[in-house]
Amino acid sequence: TPLSALAQAMIDAAHVPMSLTRDPGLERALDPPQVVGDPTRLRELTGWTPSIDVADSVRDLLAECRAAVGASVTA
């Protein structure tokens, strides 16, 4: 899953308008334009396959963060 897709899922699940912008100052000339991983070997060795959709995971993560922030505000 591309990081941009995860970021977009977070934006989509947000309760406030958000946008994503690139900071060219954080980019390095030596960074490759794209890095891709292949989970085939991990799956072969462990038998693990994802059972939860990435978008669901992002929504769950945001719900946990909202709950934690809400708990700290009321404490």
Summary of the structure (lengths in Angstrom):
residues: 75
radius of gyration: 16.8
end to end distance: 36.7
largest distance: 46.6
contacts: 110
relative contact order: 0.14
helix: 56%
strand: 0%
